[in-house]
Amino acid sequence: MQLNESTRRLQFLLWGLLAWSGILLGRLVWLQVIRHDDYIQAAESQQQKTVELPALRGSIFDRTGQPLAMSLEADSVVVDPQKLKDLPQAAQLLASTLQLDKKDLLTKLQAAKQRKSHFMWVARKLTPDESEKAHKVKLVGMEFRKEMRRFYPRTQLAAHVMGGTGFLKPEDVVERGNAGIELTFEKDLGGKSGQARIFKDSRQDPLVNSYDQEVITKPEPGADLTLTIDPNLQYRAEQELAAAAEASGADGGSVVAMDPYTGEILAMASWPMFNPNERPSRAPGALNARMNQAVARTFEPGSVFKVITLAAALEKTNLRSESVIDCGNGKINLFGRVVHDHDSYASLTMAGVLAHSSNIGAIRIAMATGNENFYSYQRAFGFGSKTGVTLPGETAGILWPVERWTKSSIGSLAMGHELGVTSLQLVRAGAVIANGGLLVKPRLVLSKQRKGQEAEKIPQEQAQRVLKPETAVLMRQMMEGVVLEGTGRKAVLAGYTSAGKTGSAQIFDQKTGAYTHTYNASFLGFAPVGNPRVVIAVTLHGTTGGSAGFGGARAAPVFREVAMSALRMMDVPKDLPDRNLLTKAPKKAESDLAAAGKDDAFVTMAAAKVAAAEETSPGFAYGDEPVRSQKKAKRGVDSARLPDLARSGDASGMRVVSSVTQPLARGGTPASAGDSSTSQRPFLPADGQLSNVLVPDFRGKTQRAVMQESTAKGLDVELFGSGLASRQDPPPGASVRPGVAVKVQFGR
């Protein structure tokens, strides 16, 4: 049957519709069945985003259980660039309020507005002061978001030990440790971040309040750390160090106090100081203020090192404290290099060499010991290697192997030149003598504890034998003589015996290639002598004023004040009556200056390398990059004359009335000295009493504000109700002892 034209057209249209329907059906099968999963994944990638949920960072406590670092809520500022009508004006207002760079902020705002974004971070984790200022800004399109911010309630206290946190990269969500304990224990403190799925709009901006709706994995909070640091002793060390540094014109310094038996660091002060709550400044010298000088600054120790010189001789020669040493009337020709003493002694006993800090006597003793023996004991005392303390940026110092010595190097090393050390290395060496001959590893962390778990104590590492016990006892006797009749008279304690060694080393200036009239002034000591409970190293860098800037004049008084505080805080029984032990003053000021001279080319080269190492000592690590210090030796003319070098004739030894006994076994009587349990009675200030605290006025403040202020003042608070504080007991202005809780009632 022949179809008419109309029927053929209709049939053609039907076949076309059928083909079109087949194509559509095939496409739908392709999209909805075959490629279904692929397109779902693509859609989710456009509409959703997996983000990191920060874990609550662990707190850091001192040995008494008081917080040194904690995490608190903080305000962060965000804006909707599309709602900002005048971008330059908004940038000016925000930059001036939040101390930001106006040009940089304006560039970011313009870029965000151009891409039609409705969300941009302006400033994150504001300090309380910054937050207060920011809340006064009335800007359409600006709002606040809550984040967690690291807070240090004791501000500058132990700041160099704590370090700090920050965003290592601009895109980071979580702050990470960038120095100190915060960096070393980042994995423990930082916890484990969680994950959340958030939804984005067509402009790829996150939808508000979507974090809590799609949590994939919950974050695991970080572990809490308990340090060995005692807050009261740390405070005293920092105050005494700062006063001495400012009085002596020093450009830096450190104090380290340690338990000689356990290696627990009770105080580690560094000067200049900084406040870790403040954002790092880019001002000149700001980075240097963050350098932990106790572990990162290398220096020539000077006469303090004579302790090592004599200890090695007692072990490897027949010399004893009463042995007479030829001091050459203050002059010695050492393989063509002439070395002068600060005083002209014909001879001294070995004890007298240490007490009066004779350079010639120390050289004679070192030569009797021999190069190899002397070097082996320098290594055995820990010099030339890191102590292993849990702090970033520690330097190993400088100790040349014997094959790199010249003939006269033993003379320089005998009096503390041609090598570089740190204050922490010095205090560990002093502990060897104080504890009976054992090299202990310094410790800063007592325990770590994760939420809901038992505290995990950090085990103490096995100590290594360095000296025979009898050698340590002889060294204690001679070091006590330094305090009683030698250069360390300003280290005499009221009611306690003490022992130590002073040191004053001229600082080498690389520019002039010569030693300057500025000094590294040091004192290394311990107390009580019979059963030492604390060993302390004090170092001041760049002191001026001639003999007034020496170790005996500047560093020894710092030791005295810190040691007295430590012994009182630990309730150590007095072993002397409360009277001045010095029955007569010395005829003239004792000098402990180790004059290296520059007669030998290698000596000059070695000093230059030590000085160079000091200038490039790592200050604090920020991420993987160490920040280098830029310290340069001060140069100037001495304002005071050096001690008279006129010959004083023959000087026989010295009389030492020693209180040294054989070291007691750990845990014996009376030595619970090394007990590291945090349940011990907390250290007290030097007057034996905890200082009272004035109760602030909490009324009208939020719970967060009350917590911040009470934590900063070291007060315990008990909070009741919600809203704003309406009543408190005790009332504002009341004086309460630490540990007494202030009850605060809140009401709407």
KEDO-882514 format. One record per residue (C-alpha): y, z, x. Coordinates in steps of 0.001 Angstrom, whole numbers, padded with zeros to 6 digits, always signed. Example, Ala and Ser with C-alpha at 12.3 -4.5 7.8 and 13.67 -1.06 7.14 Angstrom:
2
-004500+007800+012300-001060+007140+013670
% end
This chain:
748
+000000+000000+000000+003226-001037+001430+005817+001722+001633+009319+000989+000680+012201+001656+002983+013108+004963+001403+009578+006326+001740+009369+005295+005392+012575+007073+006144+011371+010216+004446+008075+010071+006290+009875+009618+009601+012087+012621+008810+009036+014739+007964+007360+013865+011261+010573+014716+013051+010786+018069+011304+007143+018747+012133+007717+017944+015812+010862+020078+015916+008941+022951+014270+006177+022546+016833+008660+022733+019651+010247+025854+018184+006849+027443+017634+005818+026642+021185+009071+028051+022540+008624+031207+020499+005076+031614+021785+006377+031076+025305+009131+033651+024896+007409+036227+022695+003863+036066+024040+003555+034434+027431+006874+035638+028971+007347+038690+026742+007006+041298+029483+009209+039380+031898+012088+039086+029462+011778+042721+028355+012064+043728+031992+015086+041477+032497+016801+042909+029418+016187+046474+030538+017603+045697+033963+020801+044497+032318+021066+047303+029768+019590+050236+031692+019833+051768+035126+017756+054385+036927+019984+056936+038650+019410+059936+040882+019656+063376+039306+020957+065787+041965+018877+068894+042579+020581+072284+042711+021155+072953+046402+019631+076151+047731+021862+079097+048633+022244+080613+052093+022327+084393+052484+023120+086705+055378+020641+089370+056487+022029+091844+053917+021393+089448+051014+025027+088453+050439+025710+084738+049855+027266+082675+052624+026866+079348+050812+026170+078541+047179+026650+075754+044647+029065+076087+041744+030350+073789+039017+033393+071750+039942+035632+069237+038200+035583+065559+039095+038284+063153+037896+037451+059791+036271+039696+057241+034578+039377+054299+032191+041409+051605+033994+041760+049622+030762+043731+052469+029194+046155+052774+032104+049256+050841+031119+051141+051130+034424+048691+051083+037334+051252+051680+040162+052692+054672+038318+049213+056069+037608+048188+055616+041237+051349+057385+042410+050781+060334+040074+047096+060758+040886+047543+060261+044629+050334+062832+044924+048411+065380+042848+045041+064967+044532+046264+064199+048063+044838+060662+048036+045981+057446+049661+048173+055720+047080+047635+052197+048390+043866+052561+048521+043716+054091+045032+045903+051351+043537+043656+048661+045042+040585+050246+043465+042288+050595+040069+043391+046968+040062+039905+045768+040996+038321+047887+038244+040790+046612+035645+040252+043017+036684+036493+043267+036160+037204+044939+032785+035512+048190+033788+036079+051273+031642+034911+053812+034261+036058+054699+037782+035749+057823+039936+039102+058997+041284+038223+062268+043035+034986+064211+043037+034137+067899+043280+037658+069290+043365+038446+072660+044832+039753+075286+042364+043325+074681+043544+042952+070917+043225+041404+071302+039780+044261+073506+038608+046812+070908+039716+044817+068033+038211+044639+069706+034790+048423+069685+034651+048449+065884+034804+048803+064302+031368+047578+060746+031773+046038+058601+029038+042612+057375+030160+041975+060303+032536+039198+062825+031955+037109+065418+033829+033364+065450+034531+031378+068463+035748+029472+068266+039048+028066+070814+041504+030138+071611+044575+029220+073566+047728+031164+076820+047931+031446+079241+050864+032547+082612+049444+033316+084119+052880+035494+081098+053832+035696+081057+057659+032977+083638+058270+030146+082063+060295+031531+078631+059428+030219+077056+062634+026747+078391+061890+026824+077228+058277+028283+073777+058969+029150+071910+055786+028183+069237+053274+029658+065961+052143+029013+062426+050950+027646+060542+053928+028274+057199+052166+030889+056283+049515+028176+055366+047017+026280+058645+047426+025744+060856+044391+024392+063876+046257+026219+065803+048979+024138+066351+052088+024469+068648+055076+026628+067243+057857+026647+070132+060354+025109+073506+061178+022329+075070+059135+023270+072818+056228+022240+069781+058296+019214+071231+060093+017614+072489+056877+018737+069599+054647+015187+068933+053415+014716+072572+052399+018187+073195+050972+018598+069825+049289+015488+070097+047160+014018+067017+045493+016226+064831+043341+015069+063747+039892+015535+060467+038073+017180+059558+034790+017538+056323+032839+021031+055581+031604+022266+052763+029357+025077+050390+030232+027434+048366+028092+028221+044665+028474+030657+045491+031295+027909+047378+033154+029700+050706+032666+027486+053725+031852+027544+054960+028283+028890+058489+027973+026402+061384+027766+023296+059282+028316+021985+061220+031316+020346+063947+029275+018648+061538+026876+016330+059688+029277+015181+062071+032025+012260+060492+033889+011584+063285+036416+013326+066638+036618+014973+067622+039895+013401+070400+041963+015963+072932+043258+016265+073540+046986+015005+076589+048829+017215+079600+049573+017600+080614+053225+018152+084095+054637+019834+084143+058033+019760+086705+060823+023566+086889+060799+025079+090264+059965+028365+089667+058093+030207+092749+059341+029323+092183+062989+030113+088477+062614+033535+089345+061206+034243+091761+064060+033146+089217+066671+035371+086529+065175+038391+088826+065020+038024+090057+068606+037383+086551+069907+040430+085103+068152+042692+087882+069442+041456+087479+073021+041722+083674+072921+045280+083747+071657+046324+086443+074136+044839+084593+077125+045993+081095+076205+042396+079913+075937+041652+076633+074218+038273+077777+072963+035647+080463+073161+032513+081994+071743+030718+085292+071220+026961+085554+070686+025256+088856+069852+021457+088903+069817+018544+091303+069401+016943+091116+072871+013403+091691+071556+013210+089325+068588+015858+086761+069513+017569+087281+066150+021205+086195+066407+023277+088915+064770+026611+087165+065318+027672+083758+066592+031439+083341+066639+033290+080230+067769+037022+079694+068230+039028+077803+066986+037794+078453+063451+037868+076404+060248+037343+076850+056517+034327+074818+055283+035714+074919+051721+038538+072622+052814+038081+068905+053176+037797+067794+056835+041213+066971+058239+041964+063927+060351+044708+065745+062226+044438+065885+066050+042119+068688+067120+040662+069182+063631+037218+067934+064667+037247+070171+067747+037797+073175+065503+034459+072373+063841+032546+072321+067125+030190+075268+067622+031243+076230+071142+028339+078622+071599+025770+075813+071634+027710+072600+072243+030173+073399+075031+028955+073158+078622+030802+075032+081364+030373+076390+084883+029532+080092+084378+030896+081454+087639+029948+084940+088796+027947+085777+085659+025251+083592+087206+024891+086058+090090+022587+087994+087775+020089+085132+088085+020675+084926+091834+019802+088578+092389+016905+088631+089911+015230+085726+091732+015684+087526+095051+014114+090739+093741+011064+088724+092676+010693+086487+095748+011983+088542+098697+011776+092083+100043+015413+092745+099109+016111+095757+096913+019230+097251+095384+019844+099417+098471+019347+096553+100947+022450+095900+103081+023830+092380+102855+026063+090831+105538+029221+089670+103768+030846+088164+106870+034248+089776+106295+034886+087382+103424+034039+084095+105140+030956+081970+105734+030376+078560+107294+027763+076953+105092+026472+073844+106864+029998+072811+107772+031521+073897+104480+033696+077004+104756+033511+079341+101744+035909+082264+101339+035366+085435+099334+037978+086902+097011+037825+090156+099028+036895+090714+102674+033748+092812+102859+031898+093304+106130+028742+094344+104289+027602+095607+100908+024376+096820+099445+022704+094381+097102+023902+096530+094192+027390+096421+095683+027290+092627+095897+026748+092466+092137+029182+095258+091280+032038+093838+093343+030992+090213+092697+030913+089207+096356+030560+085450+096736+029427+085637+100354+026876+088333+099513+025473+086239+096659+025202+083205+098954+023320+085256+101568+020927+086515+098907+020301+083023+097511+019626+081637+100990+017065+084384+101562+015390+083360+098301+015182+079651+099193+015983+076479+097291+012673+075989+095492+012307+079641+094463+015908+079858+093282+015607+076653+091261+012330+077752+089666+013945+080940+088376+016959+079086+087039+014515+077009+085010+012452+080064+084043+015572+081737+082625+016024+078690+080375+018880+076867+082089+018759+073090+082031+016923+073003+078681+017802+073592+075054+017057+077008+073597+015538+075445+070474+017892+077257+068107+017988+075654+064657+021448+074125+065035+022384+070474+065564+024473+069405+068520+022955+071860+071015+023254+070712+074613+020759+071449+077389+023529+071975+079912+023291+070631+083471+020884+071759+086167+020293+069465+089127+016767+069229+090556+016390+070422+094153+016060+066880+095510+019634+066223+094365+021060+069288+096120+023027+069061+099342+022585+071658+102068+025455+073699+100635+024456+073431+096971+022609+076730+097092+025914+078395+097957+027641+076914+094922+024776+077742+092580+024595+081311+093861+028051+081958+092439+027730+079850+089310+029021+076405+090254+027377+072971+090299+025659+073632+086971+026613+073691+083303+025477+076278+080771+026208+077342+077199+026973+080802+075867+023680+080823+073971+021792+080126+077204+023648+083018+078834+022798+085503+076086+019136+084473+076182+019097+085004+079950+020644+088439+079463+017939+089295+076944+015304+088709+079640+016695+091655+081604+017389+093765+078530+013898+093469+077011+011879+093991+080172+011458+090452+081491+010602+088202+078518+012292+084931+077552+012644+084884+073753+013631+081990+071514+016900+082553+069624+016431+082744+065848+018917+082127+063055+016672+081954+059968+014578+084894+058790+012988+083343+055712+013163+080615+053091+012282+080946+049431+011791+078343+046720+012500+079113+043102+009692+081134+041537+007827+081555+044839+007440+084318+047393+009737+084278+050389+008227+082519+053389+009063+084387+056592+009806+082273+059648+007416+083444+062382+008742+084558+065737+007556+082416+068632+005661+083924+071534+007942+085103+074344+007348+083958+077928+007183+086327+080900+009972+085604+083405+010433+088853+085353+008178+091748+086157+009176+094851+084162+010131+096703+087339+012457+093853+088328+014151+094005+084941+014656+097754+085377+016260+097286+088810+018551+094624+087369+019577+096960+084565+020485+099614+087125+022631+097220+089137+024293+095732+086049+025142+099231+084893+026828+099698+088257+029064+096682+087498+030427+098586+084503+030629+102006+086140+032104+101112+089529+032665+097365+089689+034427+094471+087984+033252+095368+084481+035008+098688+083957+036613+097476+080753+033132+097213+079247+032625+101004+079268+031582+102252+075805+032440+105578+074213+029219+107539+073777+026896+104787+075004+025741+103453+078345+026317+099765+078966+025497+097179+081609+026750+093693+082306+028296+091142+084609+031727+089542+084656+032447+085940+085536+035533+083831+086271+035050+080166+087130+037902+077802+087908+037978+074749+085656+037693+071375+087339+040246+068721+086345+038845+065200+086530+042308+063608+086667+043394+065403+089836+039884+065802+091268+040489+069474+091955+039953+072936+090517+042850+074261+088436+044317+077717+087873+042654+077926+084472+039329+079715+084073+036158+080114+082119+036203+083894+081655+032845+085414+080734+031018+088672+080271+027285+089117+079729+026095+092600+078823+023877+094871+076744+023695+098447+075474+022409+101117+075563+021041+100643+079066+017876+102725+078607+016680+100902+075497+018983+097930+074797+019516+097143+071129+021987+094295+071478+022839+091756+074173+026204+089980+073986+027721+086992+075775+031483+086421+075612+033141+083268+076940+036802+082221+076862+037607+078678+078005+040854+077758+079724+042369+081217+080216+045566+081501+082234+047538+084202+084011+045614+084548+087260+043479+087682+087455+044723+088630+083981+042650+085684+082715+039444+086670+084531+036234+087777+082848+036682+091437+083672+040176+091507+082179+039657+089285+079114+035990+088942+078181+034787+092480+078966+037068+094129+076337+035694+091771+073688+032169+092841+074640+033220+096484+074402+034569+096202+070860+031715+094062+069541+029051+096233+071192+030567+099450+069839+030595+097971+066344+026995+096775+066614+025648+100110+067856+027434+102049+065119+026284+099611+062455+022680+100015+063589+022960+103816+063736+021880+103826+067377+021901+107415+068713+024511+108017+071393+023179+108588+074902+026446+109883+076391+029148+112328+075336+032290+110786+073818+034377+110713+076967+035666+108197+079451+033038+107719+082140+035525+106492+084711+036457+109529+086763+038815+107544+088949+040518+104187+088762+039775+101533+091371+042233+101314+094223+043027+097731+093282+042052+095250+090644+038503+093970+091087+038147+090202+091233+035087+088277+090081+036461+084817+090891+033807+082413+092113+035937+080094+094268+033931+076900+094653+036399+075057+096822+036241+071306+097396+035086+070980+100979+031905+069145+100079+031926+065747+098397+028847+066550+096348+030414+069775+095101+033395+067820+093796+031121+065199+092229+028921+067854+090618+031923+069714+089220+033315+066468+087843+030039+065718+086065+029920+069199+084566+033514+068793+083390+032671+065370+081967+029684+066834+080142+031952+069473+078659+034327+066804+077357+031478+064870+075720+029525+067814+074334+028457+067077+070756+030725+068951+068404+028917+068615+065113+026624+065963+063780+027812+063923+060839+024853+061982+059581+023229+060459+062662+026405+060219+064722+027555+063137+066903+031281+063785+066931+032492+064195+070491+034995+066802+071537+038098+065732+073411+038747+068900+075367+040644+068468+078601+041231+071145+081209+044655+072692+081116+046627+072427+084278+049416+074610+085452+050601+077054+088050+049320+080588+088039+051893+083004+086727+050333+085903+088605+049248+086166+092217+045552+086173+093003+044146+089430+094411+045102+090271+097967+042635+088707+100403+043519+091051+103268+040514+092502+105056+039381+095812+103720+037034+096636+106576+033458+097764+106259+032378+098601+102751+029160+100437+102376+027246+100145+099156+028016+101889+095928+026620+104893+094149+024909+104078+090860+024048+106880+088469+021682+104979+086195+020401+105854+082766+017707+103184+082917+014172+104141+081918+011098+101989+081567+011441+099718+078511+009789+101098+075411+007143+099112+073620+008249+097358+070473+007883+099614+067497+007728+102740+069677+010098+105652+069621+012996+105314+069355+012779+101563+068951+012656+100046+065610+015324+097969+067289+013582+094760+066718+012609+095297+063108+013764+092148+061384+013059+093308+057885+015929+092604+055551+015185+095880+053809+016844+097749+056669+020074+099543+055840+022819+096926+056114+025084+096961+059151+028274+098921+058620+031765+098400+059992+032792+100213+063144+034030+103251+061225+030569+103701+059729+031631+103036+056149+031618+099955+053961+035178+098948+053084+036226+099407+049466+037337+096406+047444+040215+096237+044967+039087+094974+041562+041075+091880+040507+042358+091242+036997+039713+089116+035263+041322+089230+031809+042016+085867+030211+039752+083985+032644+036617+081945+032015+033173+083060+033148+033237+080440+035891+036593+081664+037193+035370+085269+037150+032217+084330+039071+034174+082423+041703+036717+085184+042274+034158+087998+042316+031919+086104+044742+034829+085450+047070+035649+089182+047129+032015+090269+047482+031951+092025+044101+028999+092296+041746+029808+091545+038099+027975+091930+034803+029092+089474+032113+028851+090097+028370+029678+087702+025516+031332+084288+025760+034791+082757+025788+037591+084358+027817+037486+087776+029468+039043+090407+027239+038088+093738+028847+036739+094996+032151+035483+098226+033654+036644+099408+036216+040203+098301+035357+042265+095915+037510+043448+097454+040784+040654+100030+040955+039094+100594+044388+035303+100291+044329+032580+100312+046947+030517+097152+047465+027464+097233+045230+029297+098780+042276+029118+096277+039397+032249+095397+037435+031458+094970+033719+033429+092145+032067+033462+091602+028286+034193+088088+026982+035327+087184+023489+036749+084201+021661
% end
